[in-house]
């Protein structure tokens, strides 16, 4: 298979080679494909998890198990505040 790169892609590979990050153009392309595969796998995992969470939430709503908006927002803000305090030295 032969692939034609556009000017921006060629320049990116040239820059990566010049910076010493890679020694051959094939390494740059291989790394790009690995990152794309990882990104797609992470997206698929996120999508599956989100669908599961939505199905769980819908089931809870069907059974009358839900929080009102204010309570939900307050709990999220508490979590953010706790995380922020945990990050501070």
mmCIF file as gemmi writes it, N, C-alpha and C atoms, coordinates in Angstrom:
data_model
loop_
_atom_site.group_PDB
_atom_site.id
_atom_site.type_symbol
_atom_site.label_atom_id
_atom_site.label_alt_id
_atom_site.label_comp_id
_atom_site.label_asym_id
_atom_site.label_entity_id
_atom_site.label_seq_id
_atom_site.pdbx_PDB_ins_code
_atom_site.Cartn_x
_atom_site.Cartn_y
_atom_site.Cartn_z
_atom_site.occupancy
_atom_site.B_iso_or_equiv
_atom_site.pdbx_formal_charge
_atom_site.auth_seq_id
_atom_site.auth_asym_id
_atom_site.pdbx_PDB_model_num
ATOM 1 N N . UNK Axp A 1 ? 0.854 -1.181 0 1 0 ? 1 A 1
ATOM 2 C CA . UNK Axp A 1 ? 0 0 0 1 0 ? 1 A 1
ATOM 3 C C . UNK Axp A 1 ? 0.895 1.237 0 1 0 ? 1 A 1
ATOM 4 N N . UNK Axp A 2 ? 0.563 2.142 -0.831 1 0 ? 2 A 1
ATOM 5 C CA . UNK Axp A 2 ? 1.301 3.388 -0.892 1 0 ? 2 A 1
ATOM 6 C C . UNK Axp A 2 ? 0.408 4.498 -0.365 1 0 ? 2 A 1
ATOM 7 N N . UNK Axp A 3 ? 0.967 5.325 0.498 1 0 ? 3 A 1
ATOM 8 C CA . UNK Axp A 3 ? 0.203 6.426 1.096 1 0 ? 3 A 1
ATOM 9 C C . UNK Axp A 3 ? 0.904 7.735 0.752 1 0 ? 3 A 1
ATOM 10 N N . UNK Axp A 4 ? 0.125 8.707 0.331 1 0 ? 4 A 1
ATOM 11 C CA . UNK Axp A 4 ? 0.662 10.026 0.038 1 0 ? 4 A 1
ATOM 12 C C . UNK Axp A 4 ? 0.326 10.95 1.198 1 0 ? 4 A 1
ATOM 13 N N . UNK Axp A 5 ? 1.348 11.553 1.753 1 0 ? 5 A 1
ATOM 14 C CA . UNK Axp A 5 ? 1.165 12.473 2.873 1 0 ? 5 A 1
ATOM 15 C C . UNK Axp A 5 ? 1.015 13.897 2.357 1 0 ? 5 A 1
ATOM 16 N N . UNK Axp A 6 ? 0.195 14.667 3.074 1 0 ? 6 A 1
ATOM 17 C CA . UNK Axp A 6 ? 0.09 16.077 2.698 1 0 ? 6 A 1
ATOM 18 C C . UNK Axp A 6 ? 1.276 16.839 3.301 1 0 ? 6 A 1
ATOM 19 N N . UNK Axp A 7 ? 1.387 18.107 2.972 1 0 ? 7 A 1
ATOM 20 C CA . UNK Axp A 7 ? 2.537 18.904 3.402 1 0 ? 7 A 1
ATOM 21 C C . UNK Axp A 7 ? 2.633 18.997 4.927 1 0 ? 7 A 1
ATOM 22 N N . UNK Axp A 8 ? 1.508 19.164 5.582 1 0 ? 8 A 1
ATOM 23 C CA . UNK Axp A 8 ? 1.511 19.276 7.045 1 0 ? 8 A 1
ATOM 24 C C . UNK Axp A 8 ? 1.999 17.97 7.693 1 0 ? 8 A 1
ATOM 25 N N . UNK Axp A 9 ? 1.561 16.838 7.185 1 0 ? 9 A 1
ATOM 26 C CA . UNK Axp A 9 ? 1.988 15.554 7.723 1 0 ? 9 A 1
ATOM 27 C C . UNK Axp A 9 ? 3.483 15.324 7.491 1 0 ? 9 A 1
ATOM 28 N N . UNK Axp A 10 ? 3.931 15.666 6.301 1 0 ? 10 A 1
ATOM 29 C CA . UNK Axp A 10 ? 5.352 15.533 5.981 1 0 ? 10 A 1
ATOM 30 C C . UNK Axp A 10 ? 6.188 16.416 6.894 1 0 ? 10 A 1
ATOM 31 N N . UNK Axp A 11 ? 5.73 17.636 7.114 1 0 ? 11 A 1
ATOM 32 C CA . UNK Axp A 11 ? 6.453 18.568 7.988 1 0 ? 11 A 1
ATOM 33 C C . UNK Axp A 11 ? 6.485 18.047 9.421 1 0 ? 11 A 1
ATOM 34 N N . UNK Axp A 12 ? 5.398 17.473 9.88 1 0 ? 12 A 1
ATOM 35 C CA . UNK Axp A 12 ? 5.353 16.92 11.235 1 0 ? 12 A 1
ATOM 36 C C . UNK Axp A 12 ? 6.394 15.815 11.389 1 0 ? 12 A 1
ATOM 37 N N . UNK Axp A 13 ? 6.448 14.914 10.416 1 0 ? 13 A 1
ATOM 38 C CA . UNK Axp A 13 ? 7.434 13.825 10.471 1 0 ? 13 A 1
ATOM 39 C C . UNK Axp A 13 ? 8.848 14.387 10.442 1 0 ? 13 A 1
ATOM 40 N N . UNK Axp A 14 ? 9.09 15.356 9.579 1 0 ? 14 A 1
ATOM 41 C CA . UNK Axp A 14 ? 10.41 15.984 9.489 1 0 ? 14 A 1
ATOM 42 C C . UNK Axp A 14 ? 10.801 16.621 10.814 1 0 ? 14 A 1
ATOM 43 N N . UNK Axp A 15 ? 9.857 17.298 11.444 1 0 ? 15 A 1
ATOM 44 C CA . UNK Axp A 15 ? 10.115 17.935 12.741 1 0 ? 15 A 1
ATOM 45 C C . UNK Axp A 15 ? 10.44 16.895 13.805 1 0 ? 15 A 1
ATOM 46 N N . UNK Axp A 16 ? 9.695 15.792 13.812 1 0 ? 16 A 1
ATOM 47 C CA . UNK Axp A 16 ? 9.944 14.726 14.786 1 0 ? 16 A 1
ATOM 48 C C . UNK Axp A 16 ? 11.328 14.113 14.588 1 0 ? 16 A 1
ATOM 49 N N . UNK Axp A 17 ? 11.717 13.924 13.355 1 0 ? 17 A 1
ATOM 50 C CA . UNK Axp A 17 ? 13.042 13.381 13.067 1 0 ? 17 A 1
ATOM 51 C C . UNK Axp A 17 ? 14.13 14.362 13.479 1 0 ? 17 A 1
ATOM 52 N N . UNK Axp A 18 ? 13.94 15.643 13.16 1 0 ? 18 A 1
ATOM 53 C CA . UNK Axp A 18 ? 14.926 16.673 13.489 1 0 ? 18 A 1
ATOM 54 C C . UNK Axp A 18 ? 15.088 16.844 14.993 1 0 ? 18 A 1
ATOM 55 N N . UNK Axp A 19 ? 14.011 16.635 15.742 1 0 ? 19 A 1
ATOM 56 C CA . UNK Axp A 19 ? 14.091 16.809 17.195 1 0 ? 19 A 1
ATOM 57 C C . UNK Axp A 19 ? 14.757 15.623 17.882 1 0 ? 19 A 1
ATOM 58 N N . UNK Axp A 20 ? 14.95 14.548 17.123 1 0 ? 20 A 1
ATOM 59 C CA . UNK Axp A 20 ? 15.599 13.373 17.698 1 0 ? 20 A 1
ATOM 60 C C . UNK Axp A 20 ? 14.649 12.419 18.379 1 0 ? 20 A 1
ATOM 61 N N . UNK Axp A 21 ? 13.358 12.691 18.3 1 0 ? 21 A 1
ATOM 62 C CA . UNK Axp A 21 ? 12.369 11.805 18.918 1 0 ? 21 A 1
ATOM 63 C C . UNK Axp A 21 ? 12.298 10.461 18.201 1 0 ? 21 A 1
ATOM 64 N N . UNK Axp A 22 ? 12.6 10.454 16.919 1 0 ? 22 A 1
ATOM 65 C CA . UNK Axp A 22 ? 12.539 9.251 16.096 1 0 ? 22 A 1
ATOM 66 C C . UNK Axp A 22 ? 13.726 9.254 15.148 1 0 ? 22 A 1
ATOM 67 N N . UNK Axp A 23 ? 14.098 8.063 14.685 1 0 ? 23 A 1
ATOM 68 C CA . UNK Axp A 23 ? 15.22 7.981 13.755 1 0 ? 23 A 1
ATOM 69 C C . UNK Axp A 23 ? 14.782 7.664 12.329 1 0 ? 23 A 1
ATOM 70 N N . UNK Axp A 24 ? 13.557 7.159 12.17 1 0 ? 24 A 1
ATOM 71 C CA . UNK Axp A 24 ? 13.042 6.816 10.843 1 0 ? 24 A 1
ATOM 72 C C . UNK Axp A 24 ? 11.588 7.267 10.733 1 0 ? 24 A 1
ATOM 73 N N . UNK Axp A 25 ? 11.195 7.696 9.548 1 0 ? 25 A 1
ATOM 74 C CA . UNK Axp A 25 ? 9.8 8.112 9.354 1 0 ? 25 A 1
ATOM 75 C C . UNK Axp A 25 ? 8.797 7.02 9.73 1 0 ? 25 A 1
ATOM 76 N N . UNK Axp A 26 ? 9.159 5.764 9.486 1 0 ? 26 A 1
ATOM 77 C CA . UNK Axp A 26 ? 8.259 4.653 9.808 1 0 ? 26 A 1
ATOM 78 C C . UNK Axp A 26 ? 7.937 4.601 11.305 1 0 ? 26 A 1
ATOM 79 N N . UNK Axp A 27 ? 8.911 4.995 12.135 1 0 ? 27 A 1
ATOM 80 C CA . UNK Axp A 27 ? 8.679 5.009 13.583 1 0 ? 27 A 1
ATOM 81 C C . UNK Axp A 27 ? 7.594 6.021 13.955 1 0 ? 27 A 1
ATOM 82 N N . UNK Axp A 28 ? 7.623 7.154 13.297 1 0 ? 28 A 1
ATOM 83 C CA . UNK Axp A 28 ? 6.625 8.194 13.562 1 0 ? 28 A 1
ATOM 84 C C . UNK Axp A 28 ? 5.238 7.67 13.191 1 0 ? 28 A 1
ATOM 85 N N . UNK Axp A 29 ? 5.134 7.063 12.022 1 0 ? 29 A 1
ATOM 86 C CA . UNK Axp A 29 ? 3.848 6.548 11.548 1 0 ? 29 A 1
ATOM 87 C C . UNK Axp A 29 ? 3.359 5.413 12.447 1 0 ? 29 A 1
ATOM 88 N N . UNK Axp A 30 ? 4.263 4.505 12.828 1 0 ? 30 A 1
ATOM 89 C CA . UNK Axp A 30 ? 3.894 3.395 13.708 1 0 ? 30 A 1
ATOM 90 C C . UNK Axp A 30 ? 3.38 3.914 15.046 1 0 ? 30 A 1
ATOM 91 N N . UNK Axp A 31 ? 4.069 4.895 15.599 1 0 ? 31 A 1
ATOM 92 C CA . UNK Axp A 31 ? 3.629 5.479 16.867 1 0 ? 31 A 1
ATOM 93 C C . UNK Axp A 31 ? 2.277 6.158 16.718 1 0 ? 31 A 1
ATOM 94 N N . UNK Axp A 32 ? 2.068 6.835 15.606 1 0 ? 32 A 1
ATOM 95 C CA . UNK Axp A 32 ? 0.78 7.497 15.366 1 0 ? 32 A 1
ATOM 96 C C . UNK Axp A 32 ? -0.347 6.472 15.321 1 0 ? 32 A 1
ATOM 97 N N . UNK Axp A 33 ? -0.11 5.35 14.656 1 0 ? 33 A 1
ATOM 98 C CA . UNK Axp A 33 ? -1.136 4.31 14.585 1 0 ? 33 A 1
ATOM 99 C C . UNK Axp A 33 ? -1.398 3.69 15.956 1 0 ? 33 A 1
ATOM 100 N N . UNK Axp A 34 ? -0.359 3.491 16.739 1 0 ? 34 A 1
ATOM 101 C CA . UNK Axp A 34 ? -0.537 2.944 18.088 1 0 ? 34 A 1
ATOM 102 C C . UNK Axp A 34 ? -1.372 3.898 18.946 1 0 ? 34 A 1
ATOM 103 N N . UNK Axp A 35 ? -1.085 5.184 18.83 1 0 ? 35 A 1
ATOM 104 C CA . UNK Axp A 35 ? -1.855 6.169 19.588 1 0 ? 35 A 1
ATOM 105 C C . UNK Axp A 35 ? -3.303 6.221 19.127 1 0 ? 35 A 1
ATOM 106 N N . UNK Axp A 36 ? -3.519 6.096 17.832 1 0 ? 36 A 1
ATOM 107 C CA . UNK Axp A 36 ? -4.883 6.076 17.309 1 0 ? 36 A 1
ATOM 108 C C . UNK Axp A 36 ? -5.637 4.85 17.813 1 0 ? 36 A 1
ATOM 109 N N . UNK Axp A 37 ? -4.982 3.703 17.812 1 0 ? 37 A 1
ATOM 110 C CA . UNK Axp A 37 ? -5.604 2.484 18.346 1 0 ? 37 A 1
ATOM 111 C C . UNK Axp A 37 ? -5.96 2.646 19.814 1 0 ? 37 A 1
ATOM 112 N N . UNK Axp A 38 ? -5.034 3.232 20.585 1 0 ? 38 A 1
ATOM 113 C CA . UNK Axp A 38 ? -5.277 3.455 22.016 1 0 ? 38 A 1
ATOM 114 C C . UNK Axp A 38 ? -6.447 4.41 22.216 1 0 ? 38 A 1
ATOM 115 N N . UNK Axp A 39 ? -6.479 5.481 21.448 1 0 ? 39 A 1
ATOM 116 C CA . UNK Axp A 39 ? -7.562 6.456 21.542 1 0 ? 39 A 1
ATOM 117 C C . UNK Axp A 39 ? -8.904 5.815 21.229 1 0 ? 39 A 1
ATOM 118 N N . UNK Axp A 40 ? -8.937 4.999 20.19 1 0 ? 40 A 1
ATOM 119 C CA . UNK Axp A 40 ? -10.185 4.335 19.82 1 0 ? 40 A 1
ATOM 120 C C . UNK Axp A 40 ? -10.623 3.345 20.894 1 0 ? 40 A 1
ATOM 121 N N . UNK Axp A 41 ? -9.672 2.623 21.48 1 0 ? 41 A 1
ATOM 122 C CA . UNK Axp A 41 ? -10.005 1.67 22.546 1 0 ? 41 A 1
ATOM 123 C C . UNK Axp A 41 ? -10.539 2.412 23.772 1 0 ? 41 A 1
ATOM 124 N N . UNK Axp A 42 ? -9.891 3.517 24.132 1 0 ? 42 A 1
ATOM 125 C CA . UNK Axp A 42 ? -10.354 4.303 25.27 1 0 ? 42 A 1
ATOM 126 C C . UNK Axp A 42 ? -11.747 4.866 25.01 1 0 ? 42 A 1
ATOM 127 N N . UNK Axp A 43 ? -11.995 5.318 23.789 1 0 ? 43 A 1
ATOM 128 C CA . UNK Axp A 43 ? -13.31 5.85 23.447 1 0 ? 43 A 1
ATOM 129 C C . UNK Axp A 43 ? -14.369 4.753 23.543 1 0 ? 43 A 1
ATOM 130 N N . UNK Axp A 44 ? -14.038 3.575 23.037 1 0 ? 44 A 1
ATOM 131 C CA . UNK Axp A 44 ? -14.976 2.458 23.1 1 0 ? 44 A 1
ATOM 132 C C . UNK Axp A 44 ? -15.276 2.098 24.55 1 0 ? 44 A 1
ATOM 133 N N . UNK Axp A 45 ? -14.242 2.058 25.391 1 0 ? 45 A 1
ATOM 134 C CA . UNK Axp A 45 ? -14.441 1.775 26.816 1 0 ? 45 A 1
ATOM 135 C C . UNK Axp A 45 ? -15.315 2.848 27.467 1 0 ? 45 A 1
ATOM 136 N N . UNK Axp A 46 ? -15.035 4.128 27.147 1 0 ? 46 A 1
ATOM 137 C CA . UNK Axp A 46 ? -15.817 5.229 27.709 1 0 ? 46 A 1
ATOM 138 C C . UNK Axp A 46 ? -17.27 5.121 27.274 1 0 ? 46 A 1
ATOM 139 N N . UNK Axp A 47 ? -17.47 4.819 26.005 1 0 ? 47 A 1
ATOM 140 C CA . UNK Axp A 47 ? -18.822 4.713 25.475 1 0 ? 47 A 1
ATOM 141 C C . UNK Axp A 47 ? -19.59 3.584 26.159 1 0 ? 47 A 1
ATOM 142 N N . UNK Axp A 48 ? -18.956 2.446 26.335 1 0 ? 48 A 1
ATOM 143 C CA . UNK Axp A 48 ? -19.581 1.315 27.01 1 0 ? 48 A 1
ATOM 144 C C . UNK Axp A 48 ? -19.934 1.674 28.446 1 0 ? 48 A 1
ATOM 145 N N . UNK Axp A 49 ? -18.99 2.301 29.148 1 0 ? 49 A 1
ATOM 146 C CA . UNK Axp A 49 ? -19.237 2.695 30.538 1 0 ? 49 A 1
ATOM 147 C C . UNK Axp A 49 ? -20.364 3.716 30.64 1 0 ? 49 A 1
ATOM 148 N N . UNK Axp A 50 ? -20.375 4.674 29.739 1 0 ? 50 A 1
ATOM 149 C CA . UNK Axp A 50 ? -21.417 5.704 29.757 1 0 ? 50 A 1
ATOM 150 C C . UNK Axp A 50 ? -22.787 5.102 29.483 1 0 ? 50 A 1
ATOM 151 N N . UNK Axp A 51 ? -22.852 4.198 28.527 1 0 ? 51 A 1
ATOM 152 C CA . UNK Axp A 51 ? -24.129 3.531 28.239 1 0 ? 51 A 1
ATOM 153 C C . UNK Axp A 51 ? -24.619 2.742 29.451 1 0 ? 51 A 1
ATOM 154 N N . UNK Axp A 52 ? -23.701 2.047 30.118 1 0 ? 52 A 1
ATOM 155 C CA . UNK Axp A 52 ? -24.06 1.285 31.318 1 0 ? 52 A 1
ATOM 156 C C . UNK Axp A 52 ? -24.585 2.211 32.399 1 0 ? 52 A 1
ATOM 157 N N . UNK Axp A 53 ? -23.898 3.332 32.595 1 0 ? 53 A 1
ATOM 158 C CA . UNK Axp A 53 ? -24.337 4.293 33.607 1 0 ? 53 A 1
ATOM 159 C C . UNK Axp A 53 ? -25.703 4.871 33.264 1 0 ? 53 A 1
ATOM 160 N N . UNK Axp A 54 ? -25.932 5.152 31.998 1 0 ? 54 A 1
ATOM 161 C CA . UNK Axp A 54 ? -27.23 5.686 31.596 1 0 ? 54 A 1
ATOM 162 C C . UNK Axp A 54 ? -28.341 4.663 31.783 1 0 ? 54 A 1
ATOM 163 N N . UNK Axp A 55 ? -28.045 3.415 31.456 1 0 ? 55 A 1
ATOM 164 C CA . UNK Axp A 55 ? -29.046 2.36 31.66 1 0 ? 55 A 1
ATOM 165 C C . UNK Axp A 55 ? -29.364 2.203 33.149 1 0 ? 55 A 1
ATOM 166 N N . UNK Axp A 56 ? -28.333 2.262 33.986 1 0 ? 56 A 1
ATOM 167 C CA . UNK Axp A 56 ? -28.535 2.172 35.433 1 0 ? 56 A 1
ATOM 168 C C . UNK Axp A 56 ? -29.364 3.342 35.927 1 0 ? 56 A 1
ATOM 169 N N . UNK Axp A 57 ? -29.03 4.534 35.451 1 0 ? 57 A 1
ATOM 170 C CA . UNK Axp A 57 ? -29.772 5.725 35.864 1 0 ? 57 A 1
ATOM 171 C C . UNK Axp A 57 ? -31.229 5.638 35.415 1 0 ? 57 A 1
ATOM 172 N N . UNK Axp A 58 ? -31.462 5.155 34.193 1 0 ? 58 A 1
ATOM 173 C CA . UNK Axp A 58 ? -32.833 5.03 33.704 1 0 ? 58 A 1
ATOM 174 C C . UNK Axp A 58 ? -33.623 4.033 34.541 1 0 ? 58 A 1
ATOM 175 N N . UNK Axp A 59 ? -32.988 2.937 34.911 1 0 ? 59 A 1
ATOM 176 C CA . UNK Axp A 59 ? -33.643 1.927 35.758 1 0 ? 59 A 1
ATOM 177 C C . UNK Axp A 59 ? -33.969 2.521 37.124 1 0 ? 59 A 1
ATOM 178 N N . UNK Axp A 60 ? -33.023 3.264 37.692 1 0 ? 60 A 1
ATOM 179 C CA . UNK Axp A 60 ? -33.264 3.903 38.991 1 0 ? 60 A 1
ATOM 180 C C . UNK Axp A 60 ? -34.422 4.889 38.911 1 0 ? 60 A 1
ATOM 181 N N . UNK Axp A 61 ? -34.464 5.655 37.823 1 0 ? 61 A 1
ATOM 182 C CA . UNK Axp A 61 ? -35.57 6.603 37.654 1 0 ? 61 A 1
ATOM 183 C C . UNK Axp A 61 ? -36.905 5.874 37.548 1 0 ? 61 A 1
ATOM 184 N N . UNK Axp A 62 ? -36.901 4.752 36.823 1 0 ? 62 A 1
ATOM 185 C CA . UNK Axp A 62 ? -38.125 3.968 36.683 1 0 ? 62 A 1
ATOM 186 C C . UNK Axp A 62 ? -38.625 3.46 38.029 1 0 ? 62 A 1
ATOM 187 N N . UNK Axp A 63 ? -37.697 3.252 38.958 1 0 ? 63 A 1
ATOM 188 C CA . UNK Axp A 63 ? -38.051 2.748 40.281 1 0 ? 63 A 1
ATOM 189 C C . UNK Axp A 63 ? -38.16 3.868 41.322 1 0 ? 63 A 1
ATOM 190 N N . UNK Axp A 64 ? -38.162 5.116 40.842 1 0 ? 64 A 1
ATOM 191 C CA . UNK Axp A 64 ? -38.325 6.248 41.75 1 0 ? 64 A 1
ATOM 192 C C . UNK Axp A 64 ? -37.076 6.58 42.553 1 0 ? 64 A 1
ATOM 193 N N . UNK Axp A 65 ? -35.946 6.054 42.152 1 0 ? 65 A 1
ATOM 194 C CA . UNK Axp A 65 ? -34.693 6.313 42.85 1 0 ? 65 A 1
ATOM 195 C C . UNK Axp A 65 ? -33.921 7.394 42.115 1 0 ? 65 A 1
ATOM 196 N N . UNK Axp A 66 ? -34.138 8.619 42.51 1 0 ? 66 A 1
ATOM 197 C CA . UNK Axp A 66 ? -33.432 9.703 41.84 1 0 ? 66 A 1
ATOM 198 C C . UNK Axp A 66 ? -33.172 10.838 42.822 1 0 ? 66 A 1
ATOM 199 N N . UNK Axp A 67 ? -32.248 11.71 42.436 1 0 ? 67 A 1
ATOM 200 C CA . UNK Axp A 67 ? -31.948 12.902 43.22 1 0 ? 67 A 1
ATOM 201 C C . UNK Axp A 67 ? -32.515 14.113 42.492 1 0 ? 67 A 1
ATOM 202 N N . UNK Axp A 68 ? -32.9 15.103 43.257 1 0 ? 68 A 1
ATOM 203 C CA . UNK Axp A 68 ? -33.307 16.333 42.599 1 0 ? 68 A 1
ATOM 204 C C . UNK Axp A 68 ? -32.046 17.058 42.123 1 0 ? 68 A 1
ATOM 205 N N . UNK Axp A 69 ? -32.216 17.989 41.225 1 0 ? 69 A 1
ATOM 206 C CA . UNK Axp A 69 ? -31.09 18.685 40.62 1 0 ? 69 A 1
ATOM 207 C C . UNK Axp A 69 ? -30.184 19.386 41.607 1 0 ? 69 A 1
ATOM 208 N N . UNK Axp A 70 ? -30.756 20.05 42.595 1 0 ? 70 A 1
ATOM 209 C CA . UNK Axp A 70 ? -29.954 20.774 43.576 1 0 ? 70 A 1
ATOM 210 C C . UNK Axp A 70 ? -29.07 19.834 44.383 1 0 ? 70 A 1
ATOM 211 N N . UNK Axp A 71 ? -29.619 18.71 44.806 1 0 ? 71 A 1
ATOM 212 C CA . UNK Axp A 71 ? -28.849 17.74 45.577 1 0 ? 71 A 1
ATOM 213 C C . UNK Axp A 71 ? -27.723 17.174 44.732 1 0 ? 71 A 1
ATOM 214 N N . UNK Axp A 72 ? -28.03 16.87 43.489 1 0 ? 72 A 1
ATOM 215 C CA . UNK Axp A 72 ? -27.033 16.323 42.578 1 0 ? 72 A 1
ATOM 216 C C . UNK Axp A 72 ? -25.866 17.298 42.4 1 0 ? 72 A 1
ATOM 217 N N . UNK Axp A 73 ? -26.178 18.565 42.124 1 0 ? 73 A 1
ATOM 218 C CA . UNK Axp A 73 ? -25.144 19.583 41.928 1 0 ? 73 A 1
ATOM 219 C C . UNK Axp A 73 ? -24.346 19.781 43.215 1 0 ? 73 A 1
ATOM 220 N N . UNK Axp A 74 ? -25.003 19.815 44.354 1 0 ? 74 A 1
ATOM 221 C CA . UNK Axp A 74 ? -24.306 19.987 45.627 1 0 ? 74 A 1
ATOM 222 C C . UNK Axp A 74 ? -23.316 18.853 45.866 1 0 ? 74 A 1
ATOM 223 N N . UNK Axp A 75 ? -23.71 17.628 45.555 1 0 ? 75 A 1
ATOM 224 C CA . UNK Axp A 75 ? -22.805 16.489 45.741 1 0 ? 75 A 1
ATOM 225 C C . UNK Axp A 75 ? -21.601 16.576 44.805 1 0 ? 75 A 1
ATOM 226 N N . UNK Axp A 76 ? -21.818 16.995 43.579 1 0 ? 76 A 1
ATOM 227 C CA . UNK Axp A 76 ? -20.703 17.151 42.641 1 0 ? 76 A 1
ATOM 228 C C . UNK Axp A 76 ? -19.748 18.234 43.124 1 0 ? 76 A 1
ATOM 229 N N . UNK Axp A 77 ? -20.303 19.354 43.579 1 0 ? 77 A 1
ATOM 230 C CA . UNK Axp A 77 ? -19.455 20.443 44.068 1 0 ? 77 A 1
ATOM 231 C C . UNK Axp A 77 ? -18.648 20.004 45.29 1 0 ? 77 A 1
ATOM 232 N N . UNK Axp A 78 ? -19.252 19.213 46.159 1 0 ? 78 A 1
ATOM 233 C CA . UNK Axp A 78 ? -18.53 18.692 47.321 1 0 ? 78 A 1
ATOM 234 C C . UNK Axp A 78 ? -17.371 17.802 46.877 1 0 ? 78 A 1
ATOM 235 N N . UNK Axp A 79 ? -17.605 16.979 45.884 1 0 ? 79 A 1
ATOM 236 C CA . UNK Axp A 79 ? -16.534 16.103 45.377 1 0 ? 79 A 1
ATOM 237 C C . UNK Axp A 79 ? -15.399 16.919 44.782 1 0 ? 79 A 1
ATOM 238 N N . UNK Axp A 80 ? -15.737 17.946 43.997 1 0 ? 80 A 1
ATOM 239 C CA . UNK Axp A 80 ? -14.703 18.799 43.415 1 0 ? 80 A 1
ATOM 240 C C . UNK Axp A 80 ? -13.912 19.514 44.497 1 0 ? 80 A 1
ATOM 241 N N . UNK Axp A 81 ? -14.597 20.018 45.497 1 0 ? 81 A 1
ATOM 242 C CA . UNK Axp A 81 ? -13.926 20.718 46.58 1 0 ? 81 A 1
ATOM 243 C C . UNK Axp A 81 ? -12.994 19.766 47.333 1 0 ? 81 A 1
ATOM 244 N N . UNK Axp A 82 ? -13.459 18.554 47.616 1 0 ? 82 A 1
ATOM 245 C CA . UNK Axp A 82 ? -12.617 17.576 48.304 1 0 ? 82 A 1
ATOM 246 C C . UNK Axp A 82 ? -11.395 17.227 47.47 1 0 ? 82 A 1
ATOM 247 N N . UNK Axp A 83 ? -11.587 17.07 46.175 1 0 ? 83 A 1
ATOM 248 C CA . UNK Axp A 83 ? -10.46 16.745 45.298 1 0 ? 83 A 1
ATOM 249 C C . UNK Axp A 83 ? -9.47 17.904 45.244 1 0 ? 83 A 1
ATOM 250 N N . UNK Axp A 84 ? -9.99 19.12 45.191 1 0 ? 84 A 1
ATOM 251 C CA . UNK Axp A 84 ? -9.145 20.305 45.152 1 0 ? 84 A 1
ATOM 252 C C . UNK Axp A 84 ? -8.332 20.424 46.441 1 0 ? 84 A 1
ATOM 253 N N . UNK Axp A 85 ? -8.958 20.189 47.579 1 0 ? 85 A 1
ATOM 254 C CA . UNK Axp A 85 ? -8.253 20.25 48.868 1 0 ? 85 A 1
ATOM 255 C C . UNK Axp A 85 ? -7.199 19.159 48.952 1 0 ? 85 A 1
ATOM 256 N N . UNK Axp A 86 ? -7.489 18.025 48.36 1 0 ? 86 A 1
ATOM 257 C CA . UNK Axp A 86 ? -6.552 16.882 48.385 1 0 ? 86 A 1
ATOM 258 C C . UNK Axp A 86 ? -5.316 17.193 47.543 1 0 ? 86 A 1
ATOM 259 N N . UNK Axp A 87 ? -5.479 17.979 46.47 1 0 ? 87 A 1
ATOM 260 C CA . UNK Axp A 87 ? -4.379 18.311 45.586 1 0 ? 87 A 1
ATOM 261 C C . UNK Axp A 87 ? -3.438 19.35 46.186 1 0 ? 87 A 1
ATOM 262 N N . UNK Axp A 88 ? -3.944 20.211 47.046 1 0 ? 88 A 1
ATOM 263 C CA . UNK Axp A 88 ? -3.136 21.295 47.599 1 0 ? 88 A 1
ATOM 264 C C . UNK Axp A 88 ? -2.101 20.723 48.572 1 0 ? 88 A 1
ATOM 265 N N . UNK Axp A 89 ? -0.848 21.263 48.466 1 0 ? 89 A 1
ATOM 266 C CA . UNK Axp A 89 ? 0.226 20.768 49.36 1 0 ? 89 A 1
ATOM 267 C C . UNK Axp A 89 ? 0.042 21.177 50.791 1 0 ? 89 A 1
